[in-house]
Amino acid sequence: MKAKKILAGLALVGAIALTTAGCAGGGSGAGGGGNDKVITVGFAQTGSESGWRSANTESMKEAFSEANGFNLIFNAADNKPEAQIAAVRSFINQGVDAIVLAPIVTDGWDDVLKEAKDANIPVILEDRTVSASEDLYASWVGLDFKKEGETAGTWVADNFGKTPTNLVVLEGTTGSSAATDRATGFDDAIKGTDVKLLDSQTGNFTRAEGKTVMEGFLQKYGSQINLLFAHNDDMGLGALDAIKAAGLKPGTDIKIVTIDAVKDGMTALADGEFNYIVECNPLLGDKVAEVVKKVVAGESVDKSYIVEDQAFDQEQAKAALPDRKY
Ligand code: GZL
């Protein structure tokens, strides 16, 4: 990927978005002054699998509002890759001005992205990435999932690396860049420590499946389990029910580290049921809308924009909760 622009925190992203909107001049869309053509955007969202996804959808709908010069056509694919490909194909047939895609999985996008390119409809990726060639999309606005996994793994190595520790993992959606890259970063960070992997299975980023998989782990390993790494808060929250039903104390008998930092996860952390959370900022709407306006106006954009994350322990969660936007 070409030059990456690291965006430090939401404030910067918001400021850039506001600045761009104010000075876009020739940018299309009512919000950018100059040409008042409304930009019709087809947004292919994964579904509504988690609290993170709800916050991301809300952020995107707020940014792609009529007041900002957009006509948004929204589709949520219920976490079904084939339905999401069909939604993108439908946007092409409708002749939208641009397509925004949050790809459920990394592979399988080459054909429909080629069809969008042949129809001269630019595609901007948000959140997760695809394995298709970079020339098939204009830009990607997302997060460094590998770094998120590394941050979680480093916390584990620092706190449990020198004592025999049995780990179970609730993986995100199989084949998604979020799950793949978080696993890579986490595994790299715990290499050479006394942390031993007992089991790892996908919970598909949902509470329900996180609970079911954790029930299975507990039936198989019981109190041997010392540590749970869940690729997102929602699967960790589902696991809490299973851990309590097994008569164990989450955050004490089984330490829990997750990724996202949505309100329910941060509340569990502040209450001592989680032990560490790595943030994954879902508020990408302003930046994605800014990139779409530039692309539609024929202006150059970077190939990728990475929104920076932070991490929280229990005390930091208590302090941060009152001001959290999601
Ligand atoms: C991460 C995003 C993941 C979240 C989950 O950017 O793709 O998908 O971590 C969500 O909560 O379901």
Boltz pocket constraint, residues with backbone or C-beta under 6 A from the ligand:
constraints:
  - pocket:
      binder: B
      contacts: [[A, 49], [A, 50], [A, 51], [A, 52], [A, 53], [A, 127], [A, 128], [A, 143], [A, 178], [A, 204], [A, 205], [A, 231], [A, 232], [A, 233], [A, 234], [A, 259], [A, 260], [A, 280]]
      max_distance: 6.0
